[in-house]
Amino acid sequence: MAGKVAVVTGAASGIGLAVAEALAGQGHRVVLADVSEEAGREHAGRLGGLFVKSDLSKREACRELIVAAAAEYGSVDILVNNAGVQHVCPVEEFPEEKWDFMISLMLTAPFLLTRYAWPYMKQNGWGRIVNISSVHGLRASEFKSAYISAKHGMMGLTKTTALEGGAHGITVNAICPAYVRTPLVDNQIESQAQTHGIPREAVISDIMLKKAAIKRLIEPGEIGAAVLFLCSDAAACMTGSDLTIDCGWTAA
Ligand SMILES: NC(=O)c1ccc[n+]([C@@H]2O[C@H](COP(=O)([O-])OP(=O)(O)OC[C@H]3O[C@@H](n4cnc5c(N)ncnc54)[C@H](O)[C@@H]3O)[C@@H](O)[C@H]2O)c1
């Protein structure tokens, strides 16, 4: 199974980049979408793929991304909904425009991209959609209302579309990681260190890994490997599921 057309959002950095690298490494044609142009172009060039500059919080950009992928490669077979941001703030102070942005980017965009990619997958009788949710799609933590609402919503989208895709050879699954070593987490480490007046190492060990049985950050490549598995024939009967990679956080 190689040579599929794979669209990965938020692919200029972190998990999305690792996913694009893993898919390209298996011989798939990758379409990297990101608002960050310089890094996105550089990585797409290195991977022999296409870069599409996209602010996916905008509806039209979601449509244009799928149109661009299909225009270049003729189809969309794999969709990895990954782009996301975090904002940590008590609910009574949470900026309303930030809520709108995060829900647009992390819930509405995955819906729209699924909707626009669906006809290609249906026509081919084969499709793989992987939604990069979070352990916060399964559990809550305080001060992350928009993020956790979007990720819980993404779990509902995953299950609903999995039911609809079954008859068409389309599987839809979510991956729910705990803390992965990426710029998104690095920024949180820095801000929490300042907020609490403690060293970065203490933020990692005492806050981020407090609930984990395995006391380390997850590497982005480990999420890339999980996406490859979900796209493989071995996972053909996995759909509507959450693949939890959380170092044991939710086992307790
Ligand atoms: N890092 C973690 O610990 C962790 C854990 C669980 C889930 N996740 C999820 O994984 C996904 C990727 O996170 P990451 O840690 O790799 O972060 P990251 O910051 O390294 O990468 C996110 C990418 O999304 C892009 N992006 C931001 N706004 C965008 C927009 N409007 N349109 C298009 N692209 C946009 C950024 O430019 C960036 O390249 C997110 O959905 C995040 O919620 C991350």
The ligand as a Tripos MOL2 file, in Angstrom:
@<TRIPOS>MOLECULE
LIG
   44    48     1     0     0
SMALL
NO_CHARGES

@<TRIPOS>ATOM
      1 N1          2.1640   18.2470   21.5410 N.am      1 LIG1
      2 C1          1.3270   17.5960   22.3200 C.2       1 LIG1
      3 O1          1.6370   17.2730   23.4760 O.2       1 LIG1
      4 C2         -0.0210   17.1860   21.8200 C.ar      1 LIG1
      5 C3         -0.7440   16.2490   22.5680 C.ar      1 LIG1
      6 C4         -2.0060   15.8670   22.1280 C.ar      1 LIG1
      7 C5         -2.5050   16.3830   20.9570 C.ar      1 LIG1
      8 N2         -1.7770   17.2910   20.2440 N.ar      1 LIG1
      9 C6         -2.3640   17.8170   19.0150 C.3       1 LIG1
     10 O2         -1.4940   17.6030   17.9390 O.3       1 LIG1
     11 C7         -1.7080   18.6150   16.9670 C.3       1 LIG1
     12 C8         -0.3690   19.1780   16.5510 C.3       1 LIG1
     13 O3          0.2400   19.7920   17.6640 O.3       1 LIG1
     14 P1          1.8130   19.9870   17.8160 P.3       1 LIG1
     15 O4          2.1330   19.6990   19.2120 O.co2     1 LIG1
     16 O5          2.5280   19.2710   16.7330 O.co2     1 LIG1
     17 O6          1.9090   21.5680   17.6380 O.3       1 LIG1
     18 P2          2.8610   22.4840   16.7540 P.3       1 LIG1
     19 O7          2.6390   23.8650   17.2770 O.co2     1 LIG1
     20 O8          4.2420   21.9510   16.6840 O.co2     1 LIG1
     21 O9          2.2240   22.3520   15.2890 O.3       1 LIG1
     22 C9          0.9610   22.8560   14.9850 C.3       1 LIG1
     23 C10         0.9670   23.3130   13.5480 C.3       1 LIG1
     24 O10        -0.3410   23.8290   13.2490 O.3       1 LIG1
     25 C11        -0.1600   24.9960   12.4640 C.3       1 LIG1
     26 N3         -1.3100   25.8950   12.5270 N.ar      1 LIG1
     27 C12        -1.6430   26.7260   13.5600 C.ar      1 LIG1
     28 N4         -2.7030   27.4700   13.2160 N.ar      1 LIG1
     29 C13        -3.0520   27.1030   11.9610 C.ar      1 LIG1
     30 C14        -4.0580   27.5360   11.0620 C.ar      1 LIG1
     31 N5         -4.9130   28.5200   11.3870 N.pl3     1 LIG1
     32 N6         -4.1490   26.9270    9.8570 N.ar      1 LIG1
     33 C15        -3.2450   25.9730    9.5090 C.ar      1 LIG1
     34 N7         -2.2620   25.5450   10.3130 N.ar      1 LIG1
     35 C16        -2.1640   26.0990   11.5190 C.ar      1 LIG1
     36 C17         1.0860   25.6490   13.0330 C.3       1 LIG1
     37 O11         1.6480   26.6050   12.1440 O.3       1 LIG1
     38 C18         1.9690   24.4550   13.2970 C.3       1 LIG1
     39 O12         2.7870   24.1550   12.1910 O.3       1 LIG1
     40 C19        -2.6690   19.6370   17.5870 C.3       1 LIG1
     41 O13        -3.9760   19.4090   17.1120 O.3       1 LIG1
     42 C20        -2.5860   19.3160   19.0580 C.3       1 LIG1
     43 O14        -3.7700   19.6270   19.7280 O.3       1 LIG1
     44 C21        -0.5470   17.7010   20.6520 C.ar      1 LIG1
@<TRIPOS>BOND
     1     1     2 1
     2     2     3 2
     3     2     4 1
     4     4     5 ar
     5     4    44 ar
     6     5     6 ar
     7     6     7 ar
     8     7     8 ar
     9     8     9 1
    10     8    44 ar
    11     9    10 1
    12     9    42 1
    13    10    11 1
    14    11    12 1
    15    11    40 1
    16    12    13 1
    17    13    14 1
    18    14    15 2
    19    14    16 1
    20    14    17 1
    21    17    18 1
    22    18    19 2
    23    18    20 1
    24    18    21 1
    25    21    22 1
    26    22    23 1
    27    23    24 1
    28    23    38 1
    29    24    25 1
    30    25    26 1
    31    25    36 1
    32    26    27 ar
    33    26    35 ar
    34    27    28 ar
    35    28    29 ar
    36    29    30 ar
    37    29    35 ar
    38    30    31 1
    39    30    32 ar
    40    32    33 ar
    41    33    34 ar
    42    34    35 ar
    43    36    37 1
    44    36    38 1
    45    38    39 1
    46    40    41 1
    47    40    42 1
    48    42    43 1
@<TRIPOS>SUBSTRUCTURE
     1 LIG1         1 GROUP 0 **** ****
